[in-house]
Amino acid sequence: MAKTRVQFVCQNCGTAHTRWAGKCDACGEWNTLVEEGTNSGIGGGPASIRSARKGRPVTLTSLSGDIEDAPRIASGIGELDRATGGGFVRGSALLIGGDPGIGKSTLLTQAAAALAGRGHRIVYVSGEEAVAQIRLRAQRLGVAGSSVELAAETNVEDILATIGEGKRPDLVIIDSIQTLWTDIADSAPGTVTQVRTSAQALIRYAKSTGAAVVLVGHVTKEGQIAGPRVVEHMVDAVLYFEGEGGHHHRILRTVKNRFGATDEIGVFEMSDKGLREVANPSELFLGERHAQAPGAAVFAGIEGTRPVLVEIQALVAPSTLGTPRRAVVGWDSPRLAMVLAVLEAHCGVRFGQHDVYLNVAGGYRISEPAADLAVAAALVSSLTGLALPADCVYFGEISLSGAIRPVAHAQQRLKEAEKLGFGQAVLPKGSEEMSGAIGSGAFQPATLTDLVVRIAGSLRRKTDD
């Protein structure tokens, strides 16, 4: 009998090594190599245990032909359906990640109850909680009377045998994928091999039966879903559930979706009765706004197909340090450094002797470069001590030459601003043709210098008065 070869697999990136080492050569992480047999290591699977069967030919077809829209299961929770692209797609696998205690299980419990109320068969399998704990959560959420089927199990083969009995479930929720283990692999639950093999078995079940499968994933301290990144490639959609501990709102952000748009978000508010939908996120993010404070600018952003208005706050204060501080919350630090450099190089605004603090109000995180113009306006406003107009919104991308470049969906941004009572806008030249009072009277600077001159002119007029 051939001797089983041993290899060491990194639990962070999945790279196989022939011998143990303190540091993984591929990802650079320390103390992540775990000994595994070849039957359960990289490339392991059913074929390594039993003799390989002879392959069978499959039918080849052409690109042309009839196309049917993927049938969806709408939950009735508008924000969840928006993030998933219209509901759960039958036969698909969806991965949801988020920090501990952020509300992943609460959201899925509410979604399961809503779908069960519409006549769908829903199976909720928990590997972290007992059935009694799930029932307690359901009682707190007021959905204990729904017909959701519960189970507390971690073995993949037992789970598949259980849900395979009787009528095929419409939706299977697995909480969480890191707790599962399969008989095929020898390693402990949560290792790269177990996570990948368990996810593969569940995805295969979803594709073969037409049931939708939702996998919950833990996240690392960097905010990424723990385990091998190959799992994110295997599933059809990846969603992140985000939120700050000091804020009540939660954001369900889509980063991958084979059946819908990416960069879509759903906004919820956490309460003692569970998660409540927020139909208009702009009102939530602007609810505690102080209109007369210097250093505050309202940015009109786009998340997927939804316009979102959020306040950007800047504080520029004299520094006693040789190297002034640069602190950012909710935006990209290198992007702030670029905007500061452009203001100094092309506009003559000096920040070398000042600390700069930037914050996106409400714990929201901005990723699009269209926020450059709002950040620049907030910085100049804080430095000069002049409050910007309370009814004005800003958006536009700043280039290294100081020019302001157009961004997409300008009309949608302006419509959202007008709906919330804003009457002015600062946006790039060359944007698509705009309608409405706010669009016709918008200020469109060609360069960042034009905006700085306009703000400085306002300060000069205020001094003369």
Stockholm file with secondary structure:
# STOCKHOLM 1.0

chainA/1-465         MAKTRVQFVCQNCGTAHTRWAGKCDACGEWNTLVEEGTNSGIGGGPASIRSARKGRPVTLTSLSGDIEDAPRIASGIGELDRATGGGFVRGSALLIGGDPGIGKSTLLTQAAAALAGRGHRIVYVSGEEAVAQIRLRAQRLGVAGSSVELAAETNVEDILATIGEGKRPDLVIIDSIQTLWTDIADSAPGTVTQVRTSAQALIRYAKSTGAAVVLVGHVTKEGQIAGPRVVEHMVDAVLYFEGEGGHHHRILRTVKNRFGATDEIGVFEMSDKGLREVANPSELFLGERHAQAPGAAVFAGIEGTRPVLVEIQALVAPSTLGTPRRAVVGWDSPRLAMVLAVLEAHCGVRFGQHDVYLNVAGGYRISEPAADLAVAAALVSSLTGLALPADCVYFGEISLSGAIRPVAHAQQRLKEAEKLGFGQAVLPKGSEEMSGAIGSGAFQPATLTDLVVRIAGSLRRKTDD
#=GR chainA/1-465 SS CCCCCEEEEETTTCCEESSCCSBCTTTCCBSCEEEEETTTSTTCSHHHHSCCCCCCCCCCCCSCSCCCCCCEECCSCHHHHHHHTSSEETTCEEEEEECTTSSHHHHHHHHHHHHHHTTCCEEEEESSSCHHHHHHHHHHHTCTTSCCEEEECCBHHHHHHHHTSSSCCSEEEEECGGGCBCTTCCSCTTSHHHHHHHHHHHHHHHHHHCCEEEEEECBCTTSSBSSCTHHHHHSSEEEEEECCTTCSEEEEEEEEETTSCSSCEEEEEEETTEEEECSCHHHHHTTTCCTTCTTEEEEEEEETTEEEEEEEEEEEEECCSSSCCEEEESSCHHHHHHHHHHHHHHHCCCCTTEEEEEEEGGGCCCCSGGGHHHHHHHHHHHHHTCCCCTTEEECCEECTTSBEECCSCHHHHHHHHHHTTCCEEECCTTCCCCCSHHHHTCBCCSBHHHHHHHHHHHHHHHHHC
#=GC SS_cons         CCCCCEEEEETTTCCEESSCCSBCTTTCCBSCEEEEETTTSTTCSHHHHSCCCCCCCCCCCCSCSCCCCCCEECCSCHHHHHHHTSSEETTCEEEEEECTTSSHHHHHHHHHHHHHHTTCCEEEEESSSCHHHHHHHHHHHTCTTSCCEEEECCBHHHHHHHHTSSSCCSEEEEECGGGCBCTTCCSCTTSHHHHHHHHHHHHHHHHHHCCEEEEEECBCTTSSBSSCTHHHHHSSEEEEEECCTTCSEEEEEEEEETTSCSSCEEEEEEETTEEEECSCHHHHHTTTCCTTCTTEEEEEEEETTEEEEEEEEEEEEECCSSSCCEEEESSCHHHHHHHHHHHHHHHCCCCTTEEEEEEEGGGCCCCSGGGHHHHHHHHHHHHHTCCCCTTEEECCEECTTSBEECCSCHHHHHHHHHHTTCCEEECCTTCCCCCSHHHHTCBCCSBHHHHHHHHHHHHHHHHHC
//
